[in-house]
Amino acid sequence: MVSGIALVVSACGSEAESAPEHENSPRRPIWHIVGYGQSLSLGTLGVPALTTQPSQFDVMFREGVRRPPKRAPLLDGFVPLAETRESARGETGIAAAAETFRFTLAELRGADPNKLDFSILGSSAGRSGARLKVLLPPSANYGWLIQYAEAGARLARAEGQDYRYLATLMSHGETDHLAGTDRETYTKWLKELAASISNDTAALTKDGWVPPFLAYQPASHRAYLARGRASTPERPEIALAIREAGLASDIIYCVLPMYLGDFAGDVHAKNVTYQHVGKYFGRALAKLVHARESGVPTPPVALDLKEATWSGTRIRMSFYVPVPPVALDTDWISEAPNMGFDLWTKDGTLVPNAILSVSVTSPTEVTIVLNEEPPGGSRLSYAFGRPDDPHRGGRSLGPRGNLRDSEGGAYTDALGTLRPMTNWALIFEATKP
């Protein structure tokens, strides 16, 4: 039950302070956010958990955010939402997403975040090491996600509350990159998954809500080369697939590139990064919800290429920008060659000295000047990394870029580091006609 839960076990196993009653009527609806994907959706190596203060407003199933690894979860009641540690699994980002969603939506509505008319239910139903094809229906893994949704609806209605499957937060792509899944196949699978979740939760949501599917772009493609598999490409094919799925779908949103993060072992995130990613997801979701509520066009939730115009030795790029102006910034992301931009031949060979300059030329535009006019079929990349770069990941040594917008909201993490909430440009590629 949402109310009536007095004690929550903290990350270190002690009884936390009694959580206050939720300030709502019995008919306050439950809005369900479900994390899905592979190990990063479960907070692997994200220890200790950080967002451990039990929420005053939002809930999880009695056993916690994650599904237990070796048995069925206990789905017979709600307790206040808080992250917990389970062996090497810690911060999932779900609680941070719920909190940031609440405060962002309140700001957009011009309302008091303590008095919003819903409670968030936070869950994560992923599986470590899972390729996307084993997360699709009718797999057991997909059944876990639907099981969470059905349990949330059942418990909400037992309390006289309406239920909405609000959104899926997808943390995935690394294993498929390692395995060499091609871009077209991954894009197809991702669209199938988002559509299946929407269809299979529709009967649980009485108000006709269509749940958005939010994803990040993995940026560990060079780190995986260290494993020596012939199937693993040097190019970020899965990151490009996720972006393409978002461009081709009205429910999939590519929100952020993972090159902005700090990593443990170059693939799994540190706890501060899981929390950081959760905040990005929560903020983007609030913008989407508010746009639908208000009946206005969906705003850009990521900094992404809109169009590249090739003219002689110049490439003018215009961007979808959440908060202009764009900027080239080396404070948070270590400086990459050409700020992350590179020119490649049609057959995929780097032209290392092709770029003379990269500059911001308007609040939404960047212009690249080349040494000479490139032939048709040449490709401009962003945040791919270079063939002689180390096999690493993350904002200091991994493939990355230095282009961001000007959205604010920085916060100080548990290590005392000021972490910006600016939107960093998605990984992309543009081909000269």
N, C-alpha and C positions, 0 to 999 in steps of 0.2 A: 504494500500500500504506500502511496506517496507520503501521506502523513502518518504519524504514529510510530516512526522508526526513531528510536532514541540514540542508539550507539552505532558507530562505524569504526571498523578496524583500520588503523592508519598503516602507512607503508612499513613502519617498523614493528607492527604487530600489537600496538597498544590501543586502548580504547580512546577514540577521539572525543572531543567535547560534544555534548548533545547537540544535534542539529536542530535549528528552529523549525517550527511548523511552516509549511509552505503557505504563503499568503494568497490563498485562492479559495474559490468556492469548489464544491465537489464536482462541478462540471468544467473545470479548467482542463483544456485538451492536452494530450501528450503528443509531442512532436518528436519523432524518432530519427536520430542520426546514426548510421551504421558504417563503421569502417570495414573495408574489405581489401583483399589483396594477398600479399605474401608477408614475409617476416617483419617488414617495416610497419605494416598495419597493426602489428602486435607489440611494438615497442622493443624488439629484440636488441639487446645491449644498451637500451636506454635507461640504465640504472644509475642512481636510484630514481624512483618516480618523483616528479616535481609538483604536479598539480594535485596535491594530496589533501587540501582543505576541503572537507565535505561541503558540497554546494547547498546553499539555502533554498534553491529554487529547482534544481535539475536532479535527475535520478539515473540510476543504473539498475540492472537486475541484482538481486540480493548477493550473488556470488562475485560480482565485479564486472568490469568492462569487457574482459576477454573471455572467450570460451576456454574451459580447462583443456589441456592437451590430450588427456587420456580417458576422459569420461564425458558423459552428457552434462550440460550445465544445469544449474538449479534456476528455474525460471518461474518461481512461485511467488515473487514479491519484488517490490522496489525498495531501494535505500538511496540516500543522497549520493550524488555522483562524486567520485574521487578516484584518482589514479592509485594503483597499488603495485607492489613488486611481486613477481612470481619467478623465482630463480633468476635467470638472465634477462627476463622481460620486465620492463618498467613502464616509463612514460609512453603512452600511445598517441598522445595529441588529441584524443577525443574530448577530454574534459576541457582542455584549452580551447578547442573548437566551439564547444557549447557555450563557454563563458564569453568568448569573443563575439560569437553570433548574437548572444543576448544584448551585449552592450552596444554593438554596432547597429543592430536593428532598432534599439531604443533611441539611439542618436538620430537615425534616419527618420524615425516616426516622431521625433520631438517628445519622447515619453520618458518616464522614470523606469530605468531597467528593473527596479525592484517590483514593478507593478504590471509587467507585461502579462498578457492573457494566455500563457502556455507554460508547460514544463518540458524541458528537453530530456529525452531518454537517450543515453549514450551507450553504444555497444560496439564491439569489434569482432567480426566473424571470419577473419582471414586464416590462412594456413601457411606456415613457413615453407619456403622453397617451391611454392606452387606455380607452375606455368599457367597461363591464362586459360588454356583449354580444359584444365581440371577444375577451374572455378566456374565454368559455365553449367547451366542445367543440362541434364538431370543429375549432376554429380552430387555426392554427399556433401561436399563443401558448399555448394550452392544451397542445398537443403538446410544447412546450418543458418545461413542468412535469412531464409524464409521462416525458419523456426523462431528466430529472434523476433521477426516482424509479427508473426502470429501470436507469440506470447505477449508482446507489448500491447497488441490490440485487445487480447483477452483480458489482461490485467487492468488496462485502462477502462474498459467497459464495465468490468466488475465494480469499479469505483464510480461509475456513472459519468465517465469522461469520454470524450471523443478521441480518436487516434488518427494520426497522420504519419505515414512513412515519409519523412521530410526529405532525406537526401542520403546518397551513398558517397563516402569519402574513400577514394581508391588510391592505395599505395602499392604500386605494382610496376612490373616491367623489367626488373633486373634479371630474373631467371630466364625470361624469354630472350633477352639480349645475349646472355651467356650461351644459350642453346642455338642462337642464330635464327630465331623466328623471323620471317620476312615481314616487311612493313605492311604490305597489303593484307596478309593473313591476320596480323595482330590488330590492325584497324577494323577488319571485319568482325573479329571476335569481340572487341571492345564494344562495338555498336550493338552486337547481339546481346551482350551482357546487360548493358544499360536498358535496352528495350525489354528484356525478360524481367528485370527487377521492376520496371514500371508496370508491366502487365500483371505480374504475379502479386503485386501489393495493392493493385487498384481496388480490389474488393474489400480491403481492410480500411481504406480511406474513404470516408463517406462524402467528402467535399470535392472529389474529383481532382485532387492535387496530383500533378505529374512530377515525380521526384527528380531533381537534377542530379547528375552524376559528375562529381568533381574529382579531378585527377592531377597529380604532379607529373613532371617529366624527370625520369631518372637521368643522372649525369655521371654514372659509374662506368660508362662504356670503355674508357681506357683502363680503369682498374681491373676489369675482367680479363684484359689481355694478358695479365700476369699469370693466369691459370693455364695458358697455353693450349686452349682448345681451337682446333682448326675451324670450328663452326662459328666462332665469335667474331663479329665484324669490328673493324676499327671505327666505322661511322656510327652515329647514334640513331640507328634505325628505329628502335622502339620509342625513343623520345619524339622522333618525327612522326611516328604512327599515332601517338597520343594527341599530338597537336592536330594532325589531319582529321582524326576522329572528331575532335571538337569543332573543327571548321565545317565538317560534313553533317553534324547532328545538331538538333535543337534542344537536346537535353544533356549533352556531354560538354563539360567546360574544363579546359586545360588551364590551371590556375597559376602554377609556378614551376620554375626549374630548380632541381635539387642542387645545382652548383652553388647555391647560396649557403649551403649548410656546412656543419662540422661533422666529421665521420669517425667511427671506430672501425678500423680495418678497411677504410676507403669505400665500403659498401653500405653497412648499417650505420644509421645515424646515432649521434650522441643524444642524451636525454634533452639537452637544451634545444637541439634541432628538431626533435619530434614535437616538442612543445611549440616551437616557432612555426613549423609547418601547420600544426593544428590551428594556430591563430590565423594564418593565411586562409585556410579552408573556411573557418568560421566567419571571417570578414567577407569573403567572396559570397558565401551562401546568404548572408544577411542582405547583401546588395541585390541578389537574385530574387529573394523573397519579397523585398520591399518593392522592386520593380513590378513584380506580378500583382502585388496588393494594390499598387497605385495605377496599374494599367498603362505604364510607360515603357518605352523600348528598353531592352536589357542593356545595361551599361557594360563597357569592357571590364572584365575582372582580372585581366592579365595584360601586360605590355607585350604586344605581338605585332609582327610585320603585317601591314595592310597591303602595301604595293611597293615593288621595286622598279624604278624606271632607269633603263640603261641608255646613256647618251655619250658616245665617244669614250672619253676616259673618266667619265663621272657616273656614279650610281647614286640616284636619289631615292631614299627609302622613307616612306610615310608609315606611321604606326598607329595602331589602336592604343590609346594611352588612357589609363584610368584617371590619373591626375597629372596634367601637363605642368611644367615642361619636362621633356626628357633630358637626361644628363649623362655624361661619361664620368664614372665615379670609381676611384681606386682605393677608397677608404675601407669599405667592407670586403669587397672582392679584390684579391691581389691582381695587379695589372697583368693582363694577358697581351700577347702580341697583337697589335692593331686593335686593342680594346675587345678582342674576341672575334674580329672579322678576318676571314681569309678568302682568297681566290683560288679556285681549283680548275684544272682543265676539264674538258668534257668527259675524259676517261678517268677522272678522279685523282689526278696528280697535283699536289700542292705547288702553287707558284709563290715561293716564299717571300719574294721582294716586290710583289705586284702592287701593293698598296702604298701610296705616298702619304695619305692623310685620312683621318676619320674625324668628322666634326659635326656638332649639332648646328643645324642651319634654320630651325624654326622650333616652336614648342612641341611639334609632333614629327619632326623630320631629322634625319641624319644623312649626310652626304659623304661618300667615299670617292677620293680621287686616286686614280690608278696611274702607273707609269706609262702604260700604253693601252690602246683600245683592245679589249679582249675579243676573241672570235665568238660566234654564236655557239651556244651549248656550254659556255663557261659557267661556273657555279660559284655563287657567293655564299659562304657559310657563316654562322654565328654560334660560338661556344662549342665547336666540334673538337678543339684541341688540334695538335699537330703530330705528325708521325714520330717525331723525335722527343715528344713530351714524355714525362714519366708515367708509369702505369699507376696513377693515383686518382683519387677523387676529392672533391671538396673545394672550398672557396680560395684556398691558398695554392694548391698544387695540381688540382684536377682541371679538366677541360671546362672553360668558364668564359664569361664575358663581363663587360663593365658598363653596360647600358641599363639605366633604370629610369623610372618616372619620379614624381615628386610627392607621392602620397606619404603622409606622416604616420605617427603612431608608434614611435620607437619605445621600447621598454627595457628595463634592466633585468637580465636573467639571474638564475641562481648562483652563477659564478661571478656576478658583478659586472658582466659585459653588457653594454648598451647595444641591443639588437634592433636594427632598423626594420620597419614594415613597408619600406618602399617596394615597388613591384619591379623585379629584374626581368629583362627581356627573355622570352621563351627561346629555346633552341630552334633554329630554323635554317632553311636553305632556299635560295632564289636562283633560278636559271635564266641566263640571257637568251632571249628568243633567237 
